Amino acid sequence: QVQLVESGGGLVQPGGSLRVSCAASGITFSIYSMNWYRQAPGKQRELVATISSLSRTNYADSVKGRFTISRDNAKKTVYLQMNSLKPEDTAVYYCNAYHSVKNDYWGQGTQVTVSS
């Protein structure tokens, strides 16, 4: 059974930092690209950051320079370090495991709220 379990969300003040994690089980983690998406109320889900199986990274323009995605294949975990957070970063953050010839998988999401 495949599971992606996010953790680390919460309430943080503008300008603060937060790290969210996604622990995977039931998949050969190292061969998957791992993505972080987010969805704010009333908005479509958007891709925030990607890390390939070769650890190549890509970011949405809105988070470039502030967010860092990383992975630990031994722990089957992907991280999203979020710095200089803004109120517009408030959203549910979802982890996604993607492979071009296999099923992709989603976590249940973790809420990140940026507010004073």
DSSP file with accessible surface (Angstrom, degrees, kcal/mol):
  #  RESIDUE AA STRUCTURE BP1 BP2  ACC     N-H-->O    O-->H-N    N-H-->O    O-->H-N    TCO  KAPPA ALPHA  PHI   PSI    X-CA   Y-CA   Z-CA
    1    1 A Q              0   0  199      0, 0.0     2,-0.4     0, 0.0    26,-0.1   0.000 360.0 360.0 360.0 128.3    0.0    0.0    0.0
    2    2 A V        +     0   0   40     24,-0.1     2,-0.4    22,-0.0    24,-0.2  -0.658 360.0 177.0 -85.7 133.9    1.4    3.3   -1.1
    3    3 A Q  E     -A   25   0A  98     22,-2.3    22,-2.1    -2,-0.4     2,-0.5  -0.999  18.5-172.3-137.2 136.9    1.3    6.2    1.4
    4    4 A L  E     -A   24   0A   8     -2,-0.4   104,-0.6   102,-0.4     2,-0.6  -0.994  15.6-170.8-121.4 120.0    2.6    9.8    1.3
    5    5 A V  E     -A   23   0A  65     18,-2.4    18,-2.4    -2,-0.5     2,-0.2  -0.940   4.7-158.9-121.2 112.8    2.3   11.5    4.6
    6    6 A E  E     +A   22   0A   7     -2,-0.6     2,-0.3    16,-0.2    16,-0.2  -0.578  17.7 165.7 -85.5 152.5    3.0   15.2    4.9
    7    7 A S  E     +A   21   0A  63     14,-2.2    14,-2.8    -2,-0.2   103,-0.1  -0.959  40.0  64.5-154.7 165.9    3.9   16.9    8.2
    8    8 A G        +     0   0   38     -2,-0.3    11,-0.3     1,-0.3    14,-0.1   0.389  61.6 134.9 100.3  -2.2    5.3   20.1    9.5
    9    9 A G        +     0   0   29     12,-0.1     2,-0.3     9,-0.1    -1,-0.3  -0.183  22.5 117.5 -70.6 171.6    2.6   22.6    8.5
   10   10 A G  E     -d  112   0B  30    101,-0.9   103,-2.9   100,-0.1     2,-0.5  -0.990  61.4 -44.8 162.9-164.4    1.3   25.2   10.9
   11   11 A L  E     +d  113   0B 130     -2,-0.3     2,-0.3   101,-0.2   103,-0.2  -0.851  52.4 168.8-101.3 131.0    0.9   28.9   11.6
   12   12 A V  E     -d  114   0B  22    101,-2.6   103,-2.2    -2,-0.5     3,-0.1  -0.983  32.6-113.0-141.2 149.5    3.8   31.2   11.0
   13   13 A Q    >   -     0   0  134     -2,-0.3     3,-2.4   101,-0.2    72,-0.2  -0.465  49.4 -82.2 -78.4 154.0    4.2   35.0   11.0
   14   14 A P  T 3  S+     0   0   60      0, 0.0    72,-0.2     0, 0.0    -1,-0.1  -0.289 120.5  26.9 -54.5 137.4    5.1   36.8    7.7
   15   15 A G  T 3  S+     0   0   54     70,-3.5    69,-0.6     1,-0.3    71,-0.1   0.271 101.0 117.7  89.7 -10.0    8.8   36.7    7.1
   16   16 A G    <   -     0   0   21     -3,-2.4    69,-2.4    69,-0.2     2,-0.3  -0.100  57.9-121.0 -83.1-177.0    9.1   33.4    9.1
   17   17 A S        +     0   0   63     66,-0.2     2,-0.3    67,-0.2    66,-0.2  -0.901  24.0 174.9-128.1 155.4   10.2   30.0    8.0
   18   18 A L  E     - B   0  82A  35     64,-2.3    64,-3.3    -2,-0.3     2,-0.5  -0.975  16.7-149.1-155.1 146.0    8.7   26.6    8.0
   19   19 A R  E     - B   0  81A 126     -2,-0.3     2,-0.3   -11,-0.3    62,-0.2  -0.988  12.0-165.7-122.0 124.6    9.8   23.1    6.8
   20   20 A V  E     - B   0  80A   0     60,-2.3    60,-2.6    -2,-0.5     2,-0.3  -0.820   7.8-160.1-104.6 148.1    7.3   20.6    5.6
   21   21 A S  E     -AB   7  79A  20    -14,-2.8   -14,-2.2    -2,-0.3     2,-0.4  -0.887  10.9-159.1-125.6 156.8    8.1   17.0    5.0
   22   22 A a  E     -AB   6  78A   0     56,-2.1    56,-2.2    -2,-0.3     2,-0.5  -0.943   8.7-162.0-139.2 113.5    6.6   14.1    3.1
   23   23 A A  E     -AB   5  77A  47    -18,-2.4   -18,-2.4    -2,-0.4     2,-0.3  -0.852  11.5-156.9 -99.6 128.0    7.5   10.5    4.0
   24   24 A A  E     +A    4   0A   9     52,-3.1     2,-0.3    -2,-0.5   -20,-0.2  -0.756  14.5 174.2-105.6 148.5    6.8    7.9    1.4
   25   25 A S  E     +A    3   0A  49    -22,-2.1   -22,-2.3    -2,-0.3     3,-0.1  -0.982  60.1  34.5-145.5 153.3    6.2    4.2    1.8
   26   26 A G  S    S+     0   0   53     -2,-0.3     2,-0.3     1,-0.2   -24,-0.1   0.522  99.6  85.0  84.3   3.6    5.2    1.4   -0.6
   27   27 A I  S    S-     0   0   11    -24,-0.1     2,-1.7   -26,-0.1    -1,-0.2  -0.938  89.3-107.0-131.9 159.0    7.1    2.9   -3.6
   28   28 A T    >   -     0   0   90     -2,-0.3     3,-1.8     1,-0.2     4,-0.4  -0.667  44.4-169.2 -80.7  86.0   10.6    2.7   -4.9
   29   29 A F  G >  S+     0   0    3     -2,-1.7     3,-1.8     1,-0.3    -1,-0.2   0.816  71.2  63.7 -52.9 -41.1   11.1    6.3   -3.8
   30   30 A S  G 3  S+     0   0   54      1,-0.3    -1,-0.3    43,-0.2    43,-0.1   0.710  99.7  52.8 -65.0 -21.1   14.4    6.9   -5.6
   31   31 A I  G <  S+     0   0   63     -3,-1.8     2,-0.3     2,-0.1    -1,-0.3   0.550  94.7  88.7 -92.4  -4.9   13.0    6.5   -9.1
   32   32 A Y  S <  S-     0   0    9     -3,-1.8     2,-0.4    -4,-0.4    67,-0.2  -0.693  73.6-130.4 -94.3 141.6   10.2    9.0   -8.6
   33   33 A S  E     -E   98   0B  30     65,-2.8    65,-3.2    -2,-0.3     2,-0.4  -0.717  29.6-144.9 -75.4 141.5   10.2   12.7   -9.2
   34   34 A M  E     -EF  97  51B   0     17,-2.7    17,-2.6    -2,-0.4     2,-0.4  -0.933  18.0-173.1-117.2 134.7    8.8   14.4   -6.2
   35   35 A N  E     -EF  96  50B  11     61,-3.0    61,-2.5    -2,-0.4     2,-0.5  -0.928  18.4-147.8-126.7 148.4    6.6   17.5   -6.3
   36   36 A W  E     +EF  95  49B   0     13,-2.8    12,-2.9    -2,-0.4    13,-1.7  -0.983  22.7 178.2-112.3 127.2    5.1   19.9   -3.9
   37   37 A Y  E     -EF  94  47B  55     57,-3.0    57,-2.8    -2,-0.5     2,-0.3  -0.791   8.8-159.2-113.9 164.6    1.8   21.5   -4.9
   38   38 A R  E     -EF  93  46B  12      8,-2.4     8,-3.0    -2,-0.3     2,-0.4  -0.990   6.3-162.4-143.3 154.3   -0.3   23.9   -3.0
   39   39 A Q  E     -E   92   0B  67     53,-2.2    53,-2.4    -2,-0.3     6,-0.2  -0.956   6.7-162.3-139.1 118.1   -4.0   25.0   -3.1
   40   40 A A    >   -     0   0   22      4,-0.4     3,-2.4    -2,-0.4    51,-0.1  -0.610  45.4 -75.7 -91.9 157.3   -5.3   28.2   -1.6
   41   41 A P  T 3  S+     0   0  114      0, 0.0    -1,-0.1     0, 0.0     3,-0.1  -0.271 118.4   5.7 -55.4 129.0   -9.0   28.6   -0.9
   42   42 A G  T 3  S+     0   0   93      1,-0.2     2,-0.3    -3,-0.1    -3,-0.0   0.523 113.4 101.1  77.2   5.7  -10.9   29.4   -4.1
   43   43 A K  S <  S-     0   0  143     -3,-2.4    -1,-0.2     1,-0.0     2,-0.1  -0.816  75.4-101.4-121.6 163.0   -7.8   28.8   -6.2
   44   44 A Q        -     0   0  177     -2,-0.3    -4,-0.4     1,-0.1     2,-0.2  -0.429  46.5 -93.9 -77.1 155.1   -6.6   26.0   -8.4
   45   45 A R        -     0   0   93     -6,-0.2     2,-0.4    -2,-0.1    -6,-0.2  -0.494  48.2-162.3 -66.8 134.8   -3.8   23.7   -7.2
   46   46 A E  E     -F   38   0B  80     -8,-3.0    -8,-2.4    -2,-0.2     2,-0.4  -0.943  21.5-114.1-126.2 147.8   -0.5   24.9   -8.4
   47   47 A L  E     +F   37   0B  72     -2,-0.4   -10,-0.3   -10,-0.2     3,-0.1  -0.646  33.0 174.3 -78.2 127.3    2.9   23.3   -8.7
   48   48 A V  E     -     0   0B   1    -12,-2.9    12,-2.6    -2,-0.4     2,-0.3   0.852  59.2  -6.8-100.7 -48.7    5.4   24.9   -6.3
   49   49 A A  E     -FG  36  59B   1    -13,-1.7   -13,-2.8    10,-0.2    -1,-0.4  -0.994  53.9-160.4-155.3 149.8    8.6   22.9   -6.6
   50   50 A T  E     -FG  35  58B  30      8,-2.6     8,-1.9    -2,-0.3     2,-0.4  -0.986   3.6-171.6-133.5 142.2    9.9   19.7   -8.2
   51   51 A I  E     -FG  34  57B   5    -17,-2.6   -17,-2.7    -2,-0.4     6,-0.2  -0.986  20.1-144.4-133.0 124.0   12.9   17.5   -7.6
   52   52 A S    >   -     0   0   22      4,-2.7     3,-2.2    -2,-0.4   -20,-0.1  -0.190  33.5 -97.3 -78.6 175.2   13.7   14.8  -10.1
   53   53 A S  T 3  S+     0   0   50      1,-0.3   -21,-0.1   -22,-0.2    -1,-0.1   0.748 130.5  51.5 -64.1 -20.5   15.1   11.4   -9.4
   54   54 A L  T 3  S-     0   0  120      2,-0.1    -1,-0.3   -23,-0.1     3,-0.1   0.212 123.5-108.8 -98.2  11.4   18.5   12.9  -10.2
   55   55 A S    <   +     0   0   66     -3,-2.2     2,-0.4     1,-0.3    -2,-0.1   0.702  65.4 152.7  67.9  25.6   17.9   15.7   -7.7
   56   56 A R        -     0   0  175      1,-0.0    -4,-2.7     2,-0.0     2,-0.3  -0.708  31.1-151.2 -80.1 138.2   17.4   18.4  -10.4
   57   57 A T  E     -G   51   0B  67     -2,-0.4     2,-0.3    -6,-0.2    -6,-0.2  -0.771  20.0-179.3-116.8 154.6   15.1   21.1   -9.0
   58   58 A N  E     -G   50   0B 107     -8,-1.9    -8,-2.6    -2,-0.3     2,-0.3  -0.984   9.1-163.2-149.9 147.8   12.7   23.5  -10.4
   59   59 A Y  E     -G   49   0B  42     -2,-0.3   -10,-0.2   -10,-0.2     2,-0.1  -0.954  26.3-107.1-135.3 150.7   10.5   26.2   -8.8
   60   60 A A    >>  -     0   0   22    -12,-2.6     3,-1.7    -2,-0.3     4,-1.2  -0.461  38.3-117.4 -66.5 147.9    7.5   28.3   -9.5
   61   61 A D  T 34 S+     0   0  135      1,-0.3     3,-0.4     2,-0.2    -1,-0.1   0.847 111.8  64.0 -57.5 -33.3    8.5   31.9  -10.0
   62   62 A S  T 34 S+     0   0   56      1,-0.2    -1,-0.3     3,-0.0   -14,-0.1   0.693 114.0  30.2 -68.1 -17.8    6.5   33.0   -7.0
   63   63 A V  T X> S+     0   0    0     -3,-1.7     3,-2.4   -15,-0.2     4,-2.2   0.462  84.2 129.4-119.7  -3.0    8.7   31.0   -4.6
   64   64 A K  T 3< S+     0   0  112     -4,-1.2     4,-0.1    -3,-0.4   -15,-0.0  -0.269  80.3  15.3 -59.0 132.7   12.1   31.1   -6.4
   65   65 A G  T 34 S+     0   0   84      2,-0.4    -1,-0.3     1,-0.1     3,-0.1   0.282 125.5  60.1  87.6 -12.5   14.8   32.2   -4.0
   66   66 A R  T <4 S+     0   0   26     -3,-2.4    17,-2.0     1,-0.2     2,-0.3   0.692  97.2  53.7-114.7 -33.5   12.6   31.6   -0.9
   67   67 A F  E  <  -C   82   0A   3     -4,-2.2    -2,-0.4    15,-0.2     2,-0.4  -0.823  59.2-166.1-108.0 147.9   11.8   27.9   -1.1
   68   68 A T  E     -C   81   0A  73     13,-2.5    13,-3.1    -2,-0.3     2,-0.4  -0.991   4.8-158.3-134.4 125.0   14.1   24.9   -1.3
   69   69 A I  E     +C   80   0A   4     -2,-0.4     2,-0.3    11,-0.2    11,-0.2  -0.811  20.9 164.5 -99.1 141.4   13.1   21.4   -2.2
   70   70 A S  E     -C   79   0A  50      9,-1.8     9,-2.9    -2,-0.4     2,-0.3  -0.959  19.2-148.4-148.2 166.3   15.3   18.5   -1.2
   71   71 A R  E     -C   78   0A  30     -2,-0.3     2,-0.5     7,-0.2     7,-0.2  -0.982  10.2-158.4-141.2 151.0   15.1   14.7   -0.9
   72   72 A D  E  >> -C   77   0A  51      5,-2.9     5,-2.0    -2,-0.3     4,-0.7  -0.923   8.9-172.0-126.6 100.5   16.6   12.0    1.3
   73   73 A N  T  45S+     0   0   65     -2,-0.5     3,-0.4     1,-0.2   -43,-0.2   0.830  84.4  58.4 -66.2 -31.2   16.3    8.7   -0.6
   74   74 A A  T  45S+     0   0   97      1,-0.2    -1,-0.2     2,-0.1   -45,-0.0   0.870 115.6  35.9 -65.5 -34.5   17.5    6.7    2.4
   75   75 A K  T  45S-     0   0  137     -3,-0.4    -1,-0.2     2,-0.2    -2,-0.2   0.435 104.8-130.0 -94.8  -2.9   14.6    8.1    4.4
   76   76 A K  T  <5 +     0   0   84     -4,-0.7   -52,-3.1    -3,-0.4     2,-0.4   0.915  64.9 132.5  53.6  46.3   12.2    8.1    1.5
   77   77 A T  E   < -BC  23  72A  15     -5,-2.0    -5,-2.9   -54,-0.2     2,-0.4  -0.981  44.8-160.8-133.9 140.0   11.4   11.7    2.4
   78   78 A V  E     -BC  22  71A   0    -56,-2.2   -56,-2.1    -2,-0.4     2,-0.3  -0.934  15.5-159.4-117.3 144.8   11.1   14.9    0.5
   79   79 A Y  E     -BC  21  70A  28     -9,-2.9    -9,-1.8    -2,-0.4     2,-0.4  -0.869  14.3-158.7-122.7 154.2   11.3   18.3    2.2
   80   80 A L  E     -BC  20  69A   0    -60,-2.6   -60,-2.3    -2,-0.3     2,-0.6  -0.925  11.0-161.6-132.7 107.9   10.2   21.8    1.4
   81   81 A Q  E     -BC  19  68A  62    -13,-3.1   -13,-2.5    -2,-0.4     2,-0.5  -0.821  10.4-165.4 -88.1 122.8   12.1   24.5    3.3
   82   82 A M  E     +BC  18  67A   0    -64,-3.3   -64,-2.3    -2,-0.6     2,-0.3  -0.950  10.8 174.6-117.8 117.3   10.1   27.7    3.1
   83   83 A N        +     0   0   57    -17,-2.0   -66,-0.2    -2,-0.5   -67,-0.2  -0.761  60.3  23.4-116.0 164.2   11.7   31.0    4.1
   84   84 A S  S    S-     0   0   70    -69,-0.6    -1,-0.2    -2,-0.3   -68,-0.2   0.905  85.4-160.1  48.9  48.3   10.6   34.6    4.0
   85   85 A L        -     0   0    2    -69,-2.4   -70,-3.5    -3,-0.2   -69,-0.2  -0.267   8.6-159.5 -65.9 145.3    7.0   33.4    4.0
   86   86 A K    >   -     0   0   85    -72,-0.2     3,-2.5    -3,-0.1     4,-0.3  -0.854  32.4-109.4-120.4 157.4    4.2   35.8    2.8
   87   87 A P  G >  S+     0   0   71      0, 0.0     3,-1.9     0, 0.0    27,-0.4   0.849 117.7  63.4 -54.9 -33.2    0.5   35.7    3.5
   88   88 A E  G 3  S+     0   0  126      1,-0.3   -48,-0.0   -48,-0.0    -3,-0.0   0.556  88.6  69.4 -72.6  -5.4   -0.1   34.7   -0.1
   89   89 A D  G <  S+     0   0    0     -3,-2.5    -1,-0.3    25,-0.1     2,-0.2   0.530  71.1 120.2 -82.5  -7.0    1.8   31.4    0.7
   90   90 A T    <   +     0   0   34     -3,-1.9     2,-0.3    -4,-0.3    23,-0.2  -0.412  41.2 107.2 -61.1 124.5   -1.1   30.3    2.8
   91   91 A A  E    S- H   0 112B   1     21,-2.1    21,-2.8    -2,-0.2     2,-0.5  -0.964  75.7 -80.0-177.3 170.5   -2.4   27.1    1.4
   92   92 A V  E     -EH  39 111B  33    -53,-2.4   -53,-2.2    -2,-0.3     2,-0.5  -0.862  47.5-145.1 -88.2 127.6   -2.7   23.4    1.8
   93   93 A Y  E     -EH  38 110B   0     17,-3.2    17,-1.9    -2,-0.5     2,-0.4  -0.863  15.3-164.8-101.8 128.8    0.6   21.9    0.6
   94   94 A Y  E     -E   37   0B  40    -57,-2.8   -57,-3.0    -2,-0.5     2,-0.4  -0.910  12.4-141.2-117.7 140.2    0.4   18.5   -1.1
   95   95 A a  E     -E   36   0B   0     -2,-0.4    12,-2.2   -59,-0.2     2,-0.4  -0.755  20.6-170.3 -94.4 140.8    3.2   16.0   -1.8
   96   96 A N  E     -EI  35 106B   1    -61,-2.5   -61,-3.0    -2,-0.4     2,-0.5  -1.000  14.8-154.6-136.5 133.6    3.1   14.2   -5.2
   97   97 A A  E     -EI  34 105B   0      8,-2.4     8,-2.0    -2,-0.4     2,-0.4  -0.942  22.7-173.3-106.7 123.6    5.2   11.3   -6.4
   98   98 A Y  E     +E   33   0B 110    -65,-3.2   -65,-2.8    -2,-0.5     2,-0.3  -0.956  16.5 169.0-125.7 136.1    5.4   11.2  -10.2
   99   99 A H    >   -     0   0   41      3,-0.4     3,-0.9    -2,-0.4   -67,-0.1  -0.990  34.9-130.9-140.8 140.6    6.8    8.7  -12.6
  100  100 A S  T 3  S+     0   0   89     -2,-0.3     4,-0.1     1,-0.3    -1,-0.1   0.753 105.5  27.8 -65.8 -25.0    6.3    8.8  -16.4
  101  101 A V  T 3  S+     0   0  119      2,-0.1     2,-0.3    -3,-0.0    -1,-0.3   0.281 115.8  62.0-122.1  11.5    5.3    5.1  -16.7
  102  102 A K  S <  S-     0   0  107     -3,-0.9    -3,-0.4     1,-0.1     2,-0.0  -0.801  92.9 -80.1-126.1 171.1    3.8    4.4  -13.3
  103  103 A N        -     0   0  116     -2,-0.3     2,-0.3    -5,-0.1    -2,-0.1  -0.331  43.8-132.6 -62.4 151.2    0.9    5.6  -11.3
  104  104 A D        -     0   0   73     -6,-0.1     2,-0.3    -4,-0.1    -6,-0.2  -0.776  19.8-150.2-105.5 160.4    1.4    8.9   -9.5
  105  105 A Y  E     -I   97   0B  63     -8,-2.0    -8,-2.4    -2,-0.3     2,-0.3  -0.926   5.4-154.0-134.3 152.1    0.5    9.3   -5.8
  106  106 A W  E     -I   96   0B 100     -2,-0.3  -102,-0.4   -10,-0.2   -10,-0.2  -0.943  11.0-135.5-127.4 147.1   -0.7   12.1   -3.6
  107  107 A G        -     0   0   11    -12,-2.2  -102,-0.2    -2,-0.3     3,-0.1  -0.331  33.0-106.8 -85.4-179.9   -0.5   12.9    0.1
  108  108 A Q        -     0   0  114   -104,-0.6  -103,-0.1     1,-0.2   -14,-0.1   0.615  61.6-116.0 -87.6 -12.2   -3.4   14.2    2.2
  109  109 A G        -     0   0   12    -14,-0.1     2,-0.4     1,-0.0   -15,-0.2   0.069  16.0-124.7  95.9 152.6   -2.0   17.7    2.5
  110  110 A T  E     - H   0  93B  21    -17,-1.9   -17,-3.2  -103,-0.1     2,-0.4  -0.999  24.4-121.2-136.6 135.3   -0.7   19.9    5.3
  111  111 A Q  E     - H   0  92B  89     -2,-0.4  -101,-0.9   -19,-0.2     2,-0.5  -0.605  23.3-171.9 -81.9 130.5   -2.0   23.3    6.1
  112  112 A V  E     -dH  10  91B   0    -21,-2.8   -21,-2.1    -2,-0.4     2,-0.5  -0.992   5.1-174.9-119.0 122.7    0.4   26.3    6.1
  113  113 A T  E     -d   11   0B  45   -103,-2.9  -101,-2.6    -2,-0.5     2,-0.7  -0.983   9.4-165.9-122.4 124.3   -1.0   29.6    7.3
  114  114 A V  E     +d   12   0B   4     -2,-0.5     2,-0.3   -27,-0.4  -101,-0.2  -0.933  35.7 130.1-111.0 109.4    1.1   32.8    7.2
  115  115 A S              0   0   63   -103,-2.2    -2,-0.1    -2,-0.7   -29,-0.0  -0.992 360.0 360.0-159.2 148.2   -0.5   35.4    9.3
  116  116 A S              0   0  130     -2,-0.3  -103,-0.1  -103,-0.2    -1,-0.1   0.428 360.0 360.0 -93.8 360.0    0.3   37.9   12.0
